[in-house]
């Protein structure tokens, strides 16, 4: 069914590309049914066209009347202007998906025609390989059929979690920004491995396999992370020494602070938008 749907991405950044890559790779949507645009970077549009076989068009050339789904993937600071510009391009059959941190469904509904169907979505960049953790929260007017349609689309880029909108900020802190925390951890583990005489390529493979194995243990054995940690921690052993160093250096507190700080920033973005201070906004 989705192969007949037409999608327009408004924004051509890393999140848009990650979703496009996952969607195209899944075969659920034909590349010819996907259009992407951005403010002014035609070179970026050409790059995406070459890589994925999709269409890159200037904003004014998009046939909105032919589109089924419109995905907002620009910078949050541009959201208000883009929503206002869309107001006369839409009908109530259009489904609007927003992947913008901090942009509430009520904010979108207030800037679009009355009764417009919107869904707030938070994927992460693992969309590119079909492994995103994606949250979605439908707006007031979104039908069950369109909610199901959006979920089916998003499932081609990973696992989808239906949550209430008031949970979206903490989800953003956990999953939307989450991959960056793991990359940060891996960077520092790489550095330690190289300093310990391993070459970079081998070190990176070892770390990636270790992270993958730990994630699969959680997902396949359904054990509490604390239990799994205890299972590999012998008294006075190597793992205990490593965990002690993490504790002494504030590792656990730093991880929790990262999640809560990202969630707080998501709330701030929403608040700034409501106050009309869009010039302060940045991307995730």
GUTI-193242 format. One line per 2 residues: number of its first residue (from 1); their letters; for each residue x, y, z of N, C-alpha, C, CB. Coordinates in steps of 0.05 Angstrom, whole numbers, plus 5000, padded with zeros to 4 digits. Glycine has a CB too. Layout:
REM residues N
NUM = a = X,Y,Z,X,Y,Z,X,Y,Z,X,Y,Z ~ ...
//
This chain:
REM residues 284
1 = xx = 5016,4976,5000,5000,5000,5000,5017,5025,5000,4981,5000,5024 ~ 5039,5025,5016,5055,5049,5019,5070,5056,4993,5074,5046,5041
3 = xx = 5074,5037,4975,5089,5042,4951,5075,5064,4934,5093,5017,4935 ~ 5049,5067,4938,5034,5087,4922,5034,5115,4936,5005,5078,4918
5 = xx = 5045,5116,4960,5045,5141,4975,5068,5159,4967,5045,5136,5005 ~ 5063,5185,4966,5084,5204,4959,5091,5221,4984,5074,5223,4936
7 = xx = 5118,5224,4987,5128,5237,5011,5146,5260,5004,5144,5216,5029 ~ 5142,5282,5018,5160,5305,5014,5174,5311,5040,5144,5330,5005
9 = xx = 5201,5312,5039,5217,5319,5062,5224,5349,5060,5243,5302,5064 ~ 5216,5365,5079,5224,5393,5080,5247,5395,5099,5200,5411,5089
11 = xx = 5271,5395,5087,5296,5394,5102,5312,5371,5092,5291,5392,5133 ~ 5339,5375,5089,5356,5355,5077,5380,5349,5094,5364,5363,5049
13 = xx = 5378,5352,5121,5400,5347,5139,5404,5318,5145,5395,5362,5164 ~ 5420,5312,5166,5428,5285,5172,5404,5268,5180,5448,5285,5195
15 = xx = 5384,5279,5194,5361,5263,5202,5344,5256,5177,5344,5278,5222 ~ 5340,5276,5159,5325,5270,5135,5339,5249,5119,5322,5296,5118
17 = xx = 5365,5250,5116,5380,5230,5101,5377,5203,5113,5409,5238,5097 ~ 5380,5202,5140,5378,5176,5154,5351,5163,5148,5382,5180,5184
19 = xx = 5330,5179,5149,5303,5168,5144,5300,5160,5115,5282,5188,5152 ~ 5309,5176,5097,5308,5170,5068,5322,5144,5062,5319,5193,5051
21 = xx = 5346,5141,5073,5362,5117,5069,5347,5092,5078,5389,5119,5083 ~ 5335,5094,5102,5321,5071,5113,5296,5065,5097,5313,5076,5142
23 = xx = 5281,5085,5090,5256,5081,5074,5262,5069,5047,5242,5108,5071 ~ 5282,5080,5033,5288,5070,5006,5299,5042,5008,5309,5089,4993
25 = xx = 5316,5036,5028,5328,5009,5030,5306,4989,5037,5349,5009,5052 ~ 5285,4997,5051,5264,4978,5059,5247,4968,5035,5246,4991,5079
27 = xx = 5246,4984,5014,5230,4978,4991,5200,4984,4995,5232,4949,4984 ~ 5194,4996,5018,5166,5002,5024,5155,5025,5007,5163,5009,5054
29 = xx = 5174,5043,5000,5167,5066,4984,5186,5067,4960,5168,5093,5000 ~ 5176,5071,4936,5194,5074,4913,5209,5100,4915,5178,5073,4887
31 = xx = 5235,5101,4909,5250,5126,4910,5238,5148,4893,5278,5121,4900 ~ 5225,5140,4872,5212,5161,4854,5189,5175,4868,5203,5148,4829
33 = xx = 5179,5163,4890,5157,5175,4905,5166,5193,4927,5139,5153,4916 ~ 5192,5197,4930,5203,5213,4952,5216,5239,4940,5225,5197,4968
35 = xx = 5208,5261,4952,5219,5287,4944,5232,5300,4968,5196,5306,4933 ~ 5254,5313,4964,5268,5327,4986,5274,5356,4977,5293,5312,4995
37 = xx = 5273,5374,4995,5280,5402,4990,5294,5414,5014,5255,5419,4982 ~ 5307,5436,5010,5319,5451,5032,5318,5481,5025,5348,5442,5038
39 = xx = 5329,5497,5042,5328,5526,5038,5342,5535,5012,5340,5541,5061 ~ 5367,5527,5009,5382,5538,4986,5405,5521,4976,5392,5565,4993
41 = xx = 5411,5498,4990,5435,5483,4983,5429,5462,4961,5445,5469,5008 ~ 5431,5471,4937,5425,5453,4914,5445,5431,4912,5424,5469,4888
43 = xx = 5470,5436,4920,5490,5415,4920,5483,5391,4938,5518,5426,4928 ~ 5471,5398,4961,5462,5377,4979,5439,5361,4967,5453,5389,5006
45 = xx = 5421,5374,4953,5399,5360,4940,5409,5341,4919,5379,5380,4929 ~ 5429,5351,4903,5441,5334,4882,5454,5309,4894,5461,5350,4866
47 = xx = 5467,5313,4917,5480,5291,4931,5460,5269,4939,5495,5301,4956 ~ 5437,5278,4950,5417,5259,4959,5404,5245,4935,5396,5273,4976
49 = xx = 5400,5260,4914,5388,5248,4889,5406,5226,4879,5385,5270,4868 ~ 5432,5231,4878,5451,5211,4868,5452,5186,4885,5480,5224,4865
51 = xx = 5452,5191,4911,5456,5168,4930,5431,5150,4932,5462,5179,4957 ~ 5407,5162,4930,5383,5147,4936,5363,5146,4913,5370,5159,4960
53 = xx = 5368,5159,4891,5349,5158,4869,5323,5173,4873,5343,5130,4863 ~ 5323,5191,4893,5299,5206,4898,5299,5232,4882,5296,5213,4928
55 = xx = 5278,5249,4886,5277,5274,4872,5285,5297,4891,5249,5279,4860 ~ 5301,5315,4881,5309,5339,4896,5297,5363,4882,5339,5341,4900
57 = xx = 5280,5378,4895,5266,5400,4882,5268,5425,4898,5237,5393,4877 ~ 5267,5448,4885,5264,5473,4899,5237,5474,4913,5267,5498,4879
59 = xx = 5236,5487,4936,5212,5487,4952,5187,5495,4936,5215,5507,4975 ~ 5190,5515,4918,5167,5525,4903,5158,5506,4880,5174,5552,4891
61 = xx = 5175,5486,4875,5168,5467,4853,5155,5441,4863,5193,5460,4838 ~ 5152,5439,4889,5140,5414,4900,5109,5414,4895,5145,5412,4931
63 = xx = 5099,5394,4883,5070,5392,4878,5055,5382,4903,5064,5373,4854 ~ 5051,5400,4922,5039,5392,4948,5012,5378,4944,5036,5416,4966
65 = xx = 4997,5386,4924,4971,5373,4921,4973,5344,4914,4956,5388,4899 ~ 4997,5334,4905,5001,5306,4899,5013,5291,4922,5019,5304,4875
67 = xx = 5021,5304,4943,5035,5292,4966,5015,5279,4985,5053,5312,4980 ~ 5023,5257,4997,5007,5245,5018,5018,5251,5046,5006,5214,5014
69 = xx = 5044,5250,5049,5058,5255,5074,5078,5278,5070,5071,5230,5085 ~ 5079,5296,5088,5099,5317,5088,5114,5315,5114,5085,5346,5085
71 = xx = 5140,5311,5112,5157,5307,5136,5173,5332,5141,5175,5283,5133 ~ 5169,5345,5164,5183,5369,5172,5210,5361,5184,5167,5386,5192
73 = xx = 5232,5367,5170,5259,5359,5179,5279,5382,5178,5269,5335,5163 ~ 5268,5406,5178,5286,5429,5177,5296,5436,5206,5272,5454,5165
75 = xx = 5310,5458,5209,5318,5466,5236,5294,5476,5252,5340,5488,5235 ~ 5292,5470,5277,5269,5479,5293,5265,5509,5291,5273,5471,5322
77 = xx = 5286,5525,5289,5282,5554,5287,5267,5563,5263,5310,5567,5288 ~ 5266,5545,5242,5252,5552,5217,5223,5542,5217,5267,5541,5194
79 = xx = 5215,5528,5238,5189,5514,5238,5166,5533,5235,5186,5499,5264 ~ 5166,5555,5249,5143,5573,5248,5139,5584,5219,5146,5596,5267
81 = xx = 5161,5593,5207,5159,5604,5180,5150,5583,5160,5186,5615,5171 ~ 5160,5558,5163,5153,5537,5144,5123,5529,5147,5171,5512,5149
83 = xx = 5115,5527,5172,5087,5520,5177,5068,5541,5166,5081,5516,5208 ~ 5075,5566,5170,5059,5588,5159,5058,5587,5129,5070,5616,5169
85 = xx = 5081,5581,5116,5081,5580,5087,5065,5557,5076,5110,5578,5077 ~ 5062,5536,5092,5047,5512,5083,5017,5516,5085,5055,5488,5100
87 = xx = 5009,5535,5100,4981,5538,5107,4962,5538,5082,4976,5564,5122 ~ 4971,5549,5060,4954,5551,5037,4960,5529,5016,4957,5579,5024
89 = xx = 4978,5510,5024,4986,5489,5006,4972,5463,5013,5016,5484,5006 ~ 4958,5462,5036,4949,5437,5047,4919,5433,5045,4957,5434,5075
91 = xx = 4911,5408,5046,4883,5401,5051,4882,5381,5075,4869,5389,5025 ~ 4859,5375,5084,4857,5359,5109,4865,5329,5105,4829,5360,5120
93 = xx = 4869,5321,5080,4879,5294,5075,4909,5292,5078,4871,5285,5047 ~ 4923,5314,5077,4952,5314,5081,4958,5306,5110,4964,5341,5075
95 = xx = 4978,5289,5112,4988,5281,5139,5016,5294,5143,4990,5250,5142 ~ 5019,5309,5164,5044,5322,5171,5058,5307,5193,5039,5352,5179
97 = xx = 5083,5299,5187,5100,5287,5208,5123,5306,5214,5111,5259,5198 ~ 5127,5311,5239,5149,5328,5247,5170,5313,5263,5139,5352,5265
99 = xx = 5195,5315,5254,5217,5302,5269,5233,5323,5284,5235,5286,5249 ~ 5221,5346,5289,5235,5368,5301,5233,5367,5332,5224,5394,5291
101 = xx = 5256,5368,5345,5256,5368,5374,5242,5392,5385,5285,5367,5385 ~ 5224,5387,5405,5211,5409,5419,5187,5421,5405,5230,5430,5424
103 = xx = 5180,5412,5381,5157,5424,5366,5133,5407,5372,5163,5424,5335 ~ 5114,5419,5388,5091,5404,5397,5070,5401,5375,5079,5417,5422
105 = xx = 5052,5382,5378,5030,5379,5359,5012,5403,5360,5014,5353,5364 ~ 5008,5415,5384,4990,5438,5387,5002,5462,5373,4984,5445,5416
107 = xx = 5029,5465,5374,5042,5487,5360,5037,5484,5330,5072,5488,5366 ~ 5040,5460,5319,5036,5455,5291,5007,5461,5283,5044,5426,5283
109 = xx = 4988,5450,5300,4960,5454,5294,4952,5483,5294,4943,5438,5314 ~ 4964,5499,5312,4958,5527,5313,4968,5543,5290,4970,5539,5339
111 = xx = 4988,5532,5275,4999,5546,5252,4990,5534,5225,5029,5547,5254 ~ 4973,5514,5226,4964,5502,5202,4933,5504,5200,4972,5472,5201
113 = xx = 4921,5497,5177,4892,5499,5175,4878,5483,5197,4883,5489,5147 ~ 4855,5493,5204,4839,5480,5225,4834,5451,5218,4813,5495,5230
115 = xx = 4838,5433,5237,4833,5404,5232,4855,5389,5219,4809,5401,5216 ~ 4879,5402,5215,4901,5389,5201,4911,5365,5217,4924,5409,5196
117 = xx = 4917,5344,5203,4927,5319,5216,4958,5321,5218,4919,5294,5199 ~ 4967,5319,5243,4996,5321,5249,5004,5299,5268,5003,5349,5260
119 = xx = 5029,5291,5265,5041,5271,5284,5069,5280,5291,5041,5242,5271 ~ 5075,5281,5316,5102,5287,5326,5118,5262,5327,5101,5302,5353
121 = xx = 5141,5262,5315,5158,5238,5313,5186,5244,5323,5158,5228,5284 ~ 5198,5225,5336,5226,5228,5344,5241,5202,5337,5229,5235,5374
123 = xx = 5254,5201,5313,5272,5179,5306,5300,5186,5315,5271,5173,5275 ~ 5319,5168,5309,5347,5175,5312,5362,5167,5287,5360,5162,5337
125 = xx = 5388,5174,5286,5402,5170,5260,5408,5141,5254,5428,5185,5262 ~ 5401,5123,5272,5404,5094,5265,5382,5086,5245,5402,5077,5290
127 = xx = 5364,5105,5238,5345,5101,5217,5358,5092,5191,5329,5127,5211 ~ 5383,5102,5187,5398,5097,5162,5402,5067,5158,5425,5111,5163
129 = xx = 5403,5051,5179,5407,5022,5176,5383,5006,5187,5433,5014,5191 ~ 5360,5020,5189,5336,5006,5198,5336,4999,5227,5332,4982,5181
131 = xx = 5351,5013,5244,5353,5006,5272,5346,5029,5290,5380,4996,5279 ~ 5329,5047,5281,5322,5070,5298,5303,5062,5321,5308,5092,5281
133 = xx = 5306,5076,5343,5285,5076,5364,5269,5101,5359,5297,5074,5393 ~ 5244,5098,5350,5228,5121,5342,5203,5123,5359,5220,5118,5312
135 = xx = 5197,5147,5368,5172,5152,5383,5153,5167,5365,5178,5168,5409 ~ 5127,5163,5369,5107,5179,5355,5084,5185,5373,5097,5164,5330
137 = xx = 5073,5210,5370,5050,5220,5385,5032,5234,5366,5059,5238,5409 ~ 5008,5223,5360,4989,5236,5341,4977,5262,5353,4967,5217,5333
139 = xx = 4970,5280,5336,4956,5304,5344,4926,5299,5348,4961,5326,5323 ~ 4912,5321,5354,4884,5320,5361,4867,5309,5338,4874,5347,5369
141 = xx = 4873,5316,5313,4855,5310,5291,4864,5286,5274,4853,5334,5273 ~ 4886,5273,5281,4897,5252,5265,4880,5226,5267,4926,5246,5273
143 = xx = 4872,5215,5245,4855,5192,5244,4871,5166,5252,4842,5188,5217 ~ 4857,5146,5260,4870,5120,5266,4883,5109,5242,4849,5100,5278
145 = xx = 4870,5112,5219,4882,5101,5194,4909,5115,5188,4863,5105,5171 ~ 4910,5141,5192,4935,5155,5186,4956,5150,5208,4930,5185,5184
147 = xx = 4948,5146,5232,4966,5138,5253,4979,5111,5246,4952,5137,5281 ~ 4962,5092,5237,4972,5066,5229,4991,5068,5205,4948,5047,5222
149 = xx = 4984,5085,5186,5000,5090,5162,5028,5100,5170,4987,5110,5143 ~ 5028,5120,5188,5054,5131,5197,5070,5110,5211,5049,5156,5215
151 = xx = 5057,5094,5228,5072,5074,5243,5084,5053,5224,5053,5060,5263 ~ 5069,5046,5203,5079,5027,5184,5103,5038,5169,5057,5019,5164
153 = xx = 5102,5064,5163,5125,5076,5149,5149,5077,5168,5117,5105,5141 ~ 5145,5085,5193,5167,5088,5211,5179,5061,5219,5158,5102,5236
155 = xx = 5163,5040,5218,5173,5013,5225,5194,5003,5204,5151,4993,5227 ~ 5195,5015,5181,5215,5007,5162,5242,5019,5168,5206,5015,5134
157 = xx = 5243,5037,5188,5269,5048,5196,5277,5040,5225,5269,5079,5194 ~ 5261,5021,5237,5268,5012,5263,5243,5005,5280,5284,5032,5278
159 = xx = 5246,5006,5306,5225,5000,5325,5210,5025,5333,5236,4985,5349 ~ 5183,5024,5333,5167,5047,5339,5154,5044,5366,5145,5051,5317
161 = xx = 5154,5066,5381,5142,5067,5408,5120,5088,5408,5163,5073,5430 ~ 5096,5080,5413,5074,5099,5416,5074,5110,5444,5046,5086,5409
163 = xx = 5078,5136,5447,5080,5148,5474,5062,5173,5474,5109,5155,5481 ~ 5056,5183,5498,5041,5208,5501,5060,5231,5496,5028,5210,5529
165 = xx = 5049,5253,5488,5067,5275,5480,5082,5286,5504,5050,5297,5468 ~ 5072,5285,5528,5087,5295,5551,5111,5277,5557,5069,5297,5575
167 = xx = 5113,5254,5545,5137,5236,5548,5157,5241,5526,5128,5207,5548 ~ 5151,5258,5507,5168,5261,5484,5195,5274,5491,5155,5278,5463
169 = xx = 5196,5292,5510,5222,5305,5517,5241,5285,5528,5217,5328,5536 ~ 5232,5268,5547,5251,5249,5559,5258,5228,5538,5238,5235,5583
171 = xx = 5240,5221,5520,5247,5202,5498,5269,5215,5481,5222,5195,5481 ~ 5267,5241,5476,5287,5255,5460,5314,5252,5474,5280,5284,5456
173 = xx = 5314,5256,5501,5339,5254,5516,5351,5226,5515,5335,5262,5544 ~ 5334,5206,5515,5343,5178,5515,5351,5168,5488,5321,5160,5526
175 = xx = 5333,5171,5468,5336,5158,5442,5343,5177,5420,5312,5143,5435 ~ 5330,5200,5420,5336,5219,5398,5365,5228,5398,5318,5244,5400
177 = xx = 5375,5235,5422,5403,5243,5425,5421,5219,5433,5405,5265,5446 ~ 5408,5197,5441,5423,5174,5452,5446,5164,5436,5404,5153,5457
179 = xx = 5444,5160,5410,5467,5149,5395,5493,5166,5399,5460,5149,5365 ~ 5490,5192,5402,5514,5209,5406,5528,5202,5432,5506,5238,5406
181 = xx = 5513,5194,5453,5526,5187,5478,5543,5162,5474,5505,5182,5500 ~ 5532,5143,5460,5548,5118,5455,5572,5123,5438,5530,5096,5442
183 = xx = 5569,5141,5418,5592,5147,5401,5614,5161,5418,5583,5165,5377 ~ 5605,5178,5436,5624,5192,5453,5639,5172,5471,5609,5213,5471
185 = xx = 5624,5153,5482,5636,5132,5498,5656,5116,5482,5615,5113,5510 ~ 5648,5109,5457,5665,5093,5440,5690,5108,5432,5650,5084,5415
187 = xx = 5688,5134,5428,5711,5151,5421,5733,5148,5443,5704,5180,5418 ~ 5724,5150,5468,5742,5149,5491,5753,5120,5495,5729,5159,5516
189 = xx = 5737,5100,5490,5746,5073,5492,5767,5067,5470,5723,5053,5489 ~ 5762,5078,5446,5782,5076,5424,5809,5088,5432,5771,5090,5399
191 = xx = 5807,5111,5444,5832,5125,5452,5848,5108,5472,5825,5152,5464 ~ 5833,5096,5491,5847,5078,5510,5859,5054,5497,5827,5070,5532
193 = xx = 5844,5042,5477,5854,5019,5463,5879,5024,5448,5833,5008,5445 ~ 5880,5047,5434,5903,5055,5418,5927,5060,5437,5897,5079,5401
195 = xx = 5921,5074,5459,5943,5079,5478,5953,5053,5490,5932,5098,5500 ~ 5937,5033,5490,5945,5006,5501,5958,4989,5480,5922,4992,5513
197 = xx = 5964,4999,5456,5979,4987,5434,5963,4973,5412,5997,4967,5446 ~ 5936,4973,5414,5920,4962,5392,5918,4983,5369,5892,4955,5402
199 = xx = 5916,4974,5344,5912,4993,5323,5883,5002,5322,5920,4980,5295 ~ 5878,5025,5310,5852,5038,5311,5830,5020,5299,5852,5064,5296
201 = xx = 5835,5008,5276,5815,4992,5262,5806,4968,5280,5825,4982,5235 ~ 5826,4954,5291,5819,4931,5309,5805,4940,5334,5845,4917,5316
203 = xx = 5814,4963,5345,5801,4973,5369,5772,4980,5364,5816,4998,5380 ~ 5766,4993,5342,5739,5001,5335,5721,4976,5331,5739,5018,5310
205 = xx = 5731,4956,5318,5715,4931,5314,5709,4918,5341,5730,4912,5296 ~ 5729,4917,5358,5725,4904,5384,5704,4919,5400,5752,4904,5400
207 = xx = 5705,4945,5400,5686,4961,5416,5658,4959,5404,5694,4991,5416 ~ 5656,4961,5377,5629,4959,5365,5616,4932,5370,5632,4963,5334
209 = xx = 5632,4910,5368,5621,4883,5374,5613,4881,5403,5642,4862,5367 ~ 5628,4893,5421,5622,4892,5449,5596,4906,5455,5644,4904,5466
211 = xx = 5592,4930,5444,5567,4945,5447,5544,4930,5436,5569,4973,5434 ~ 5547,4918,5412,5526,4903,5399,5519,4879,5416,5535,4894,5371
213 = xx = 5539,4865,5426,5533,4841,5443,5518,4848,5468,5559,4827,5450 ~ 5526,4871,5481,5513,4879,5505,5483,4886,5500,5527,4903,5518
215 = xx = 5478,4900,5478,5451,4907,5470,5434,4883,5465,5451,4926,5446 ~ 5446,4863,5452,5431,4839,5446,5425,4823,5471,5446,4822,5425
217 = xx = 5443,4823,5490,5438,4809,5515,5414,4821,5529,5463,4812,5534 ~ 5412,4848,5529,5388,4861,5541,5363,4853,5526,5392,4892,5541
219 = xx = 5364,4854,5500,5339,4850,5484,5331,4821,5482,5344,4861,5456 ~ 5350,4802,5484,5343,4774,5480,5340,4759,5506,5364,4761,5463
221 = xx = 5353,4768,5528,5351,4754,5553,5332,4768,5573,5378,4751,5566 ~ 5324,4792,5566,5304,4807,5582,5313,4810,5612,5277,4793,5580
223 = xx = 5339,4812,5616,5349,4815,5643,5351,4845,5650,5376,4801,5647 ~ 5350,4851,5675,5355,4878,5684,5384,4885,5679,5348,4881,5715
225 = xx = 5391,4909,5669,5419,4916,5664,5436,4913,5689,5421,4944,5654 ~ 5425,4920,5712,5440,4917,5737,5448,4888,5742,5424,4928,5760
227 = xx = 5429,4869,5736,5435,4841,5740,5457,4832,5721,5410,4824,5736 ~ 5455,4840,5696,5476,4832,5676,5503,4844,5684,5468,4842,5648
229 = xx = 5503,4868,5695,5528,4881,5704,5540,4864,5726,5523,4910,5713 ~ 5523,4857,5745,5533,4841,5768,5544,4814,5759,5512,4837,5789
231 = xx = 5531,4802,5738,5539,4776,5729,5567,4775,5717,5520,4766,5708 ~ 5577,4798,5707,5603,4799,5695,5624,4812,5714,5603,4813,5669
233 = xx = 5616,4818,5738,5633,4832,5757,5642,4814,5780,5619,4858,5768 ~ 5666,4803,5778,5677,4787,5799,5690,4806,5820,5698,4768,5788
235 = xx = 5688,4799,5846,5700,4815,5867,5730,4818,5862,5695,4803,5894 ~ 5740,4843,5863,5768,4849,5860,5779,4842,5832,5784,4835,5881
237 = xx = 5761,4838,5813,5769,4831,5786,5773,4856,5768,5750,4812,5773 ~ 5778,4850,5743,5783,4872,5724,5758,4890,5719,5793,4861,5697
239 = xx = 5735,4877,5717,5711,4892,5712,5704,4909,5736,5687,4873,5706 ~ 5708,4898,5760,5703,4914,5784,5721,4939,5785,5708,4897,5809
241 = xx = 5746,4935,5777,5765,4958,5777,5755,4979,5757,5793,4948,5769 ~ 5746,4970,5733,5736,4990,5714,5711,5004,5723,5730,4976,5688
243 = xx = 5692,4990,5735,5668,5002,5745,5674,5021,5768,5648,4980,5754 ~ 5693,5014,5785,5701,5032,5807,5712,5058,5796,5722,5018,5825
245 = xx = 5728,5056,5775,5738,5081,5762,5716,5098,5751,5759,5074,5740 ~ 5696,5084,5738,5673,5099,5728,5658,5114,5750,5654,5080,5713
247 = xx = 5654,5100,5772,5640,5112,5795,5655,5135,5807,5634,5091,5816 ~ 5681,5131,5811,5698,5152,5823,5699,5177,5805,5726,5142,5828
249 = xx = 5697,5173,5779,5699,5196,5760,5671,5206,5751,5714,5187,5736 ~ 5651,5197,5765,5624,5208,5760,5611,5197,5735,5625,5237,5758
251 = xx = 5618,5173,5726,5608,5162,5701,5578,5160,5700,5620,5136,5695 ~ 5567,5148,5721,5538,5144,5723,5522,5170,5723,5530,5127,5747
253 = xx = 5532,5188,5740,5519,5214,5742,5520,5229,5715,5532,5231,5764 ~ 5543,5227,5701,5546,5241,5675,5526,5230,5655,5575,5237,5665
255 = xx = 5522,5204,5654,5504,5192,5635,5475,5202,5641,5505,5161,5636 ~ 5467,5201,5666,5440,5210,5673,5437,5240,5667,5434,5205,5703
257 = xx = 5458,5256,5672,5457,5284,5667,5454,5290,5637,5482,5298,5678 ~ 5467,5274,5620,5465,5277,5591,5436,5274,5582,5484,5258,5577
259 = xx = 5424,5253,5592,5396,5247,5584,5378,5270,5593,5386,5221,5596 ~ 5380,5278,5618,5363,5299,5630,5368,5326,5617,5366,5300,5660
261 = xx = 5393,5332,5610,5399,5358,5598,5387,5359,5570,5430,5362,5596 ~ 5389,5337,5555,5377,5337,5528,5347,5340,5530,5384,5311,5513
263 = xx = 5334,5326,5549,5305,5329,5553,5298,5357,5561,5296,5309,5575 ~ 5314,5370,5578,5309,5397,5586,5311,5416,5562,5329,5406,5608
265 = xx = 5330,5411,5545,5333,5429,5521,5310,5426,5502,5359,5422,5506 ~ 5299,5401,5500,5275,5397,5484,5252,5413,5495,5268,5367,5483
267 = xx = 5248,5414,5521,5227,5430,5533,5232,5460,5528,5226,5424,5563 ~ 5257,5468,5530,5264,5496,5526,5257,5505,5497,5293,5501,5531
269 = xx = 5263,5488,5478,5257,5494,5450,5227,5499,5447,5266,5471,5431 ~ 5211,5481,5458,5182,5484,5457,5173,5510,5470,5168,5460,5470
271 = xx = 5185,5516,5493,5177,5540,5508,5185,5565,5492,5190,5541,5535 ~ 5209,5565,5480,5218,5588,5465,5200,5593,5441,5247,5584,5455
273 = xx = 5191,5571,5428,5173,5573,5405,5147,5586,5414,5168,5546,5392 ~ 5136,5576,5436,5111,5587,5446,5113,5617,5452,5101,5572,5471
275 = xx = 5137,5625,5460,5141,5653,5466,5150,5670,5442,5162,5656,5488 ~ 5152,5656,5419,5160,5671,5395,5189,5677,5394,5144,5695,5392
277 = xx = 5207,5661,5407,5235,5667,5407,5250,5647,5389,5246,5666,5435 ~ 5240,5643,5365,5252,5622,5348,5281,5627,5340,5235,5619,5323
279 = xx = 5290,5652,5342,5317,5658,5335,5338,5644,5353,5322,5688,5335 ~ 5329,5635,5377,5347,5622,5396,5350,5592,5390,5337,5626,5423
281 = xx = 5333,5581,5373,5332,5552,5370,5354,5541,5353,5305,5545,5359 ~ 5362,5517,5359,5381,5502,5343,5370,5474,5339,5410,5502,5357
283 = xx = 5385,5458,5325,5377,5430,5320,5384,5413,5344,5389,5419,5295 ~ 5375,5387,5343,5383,5368,5364,5412,5365,5363,5369,5341,5360
//
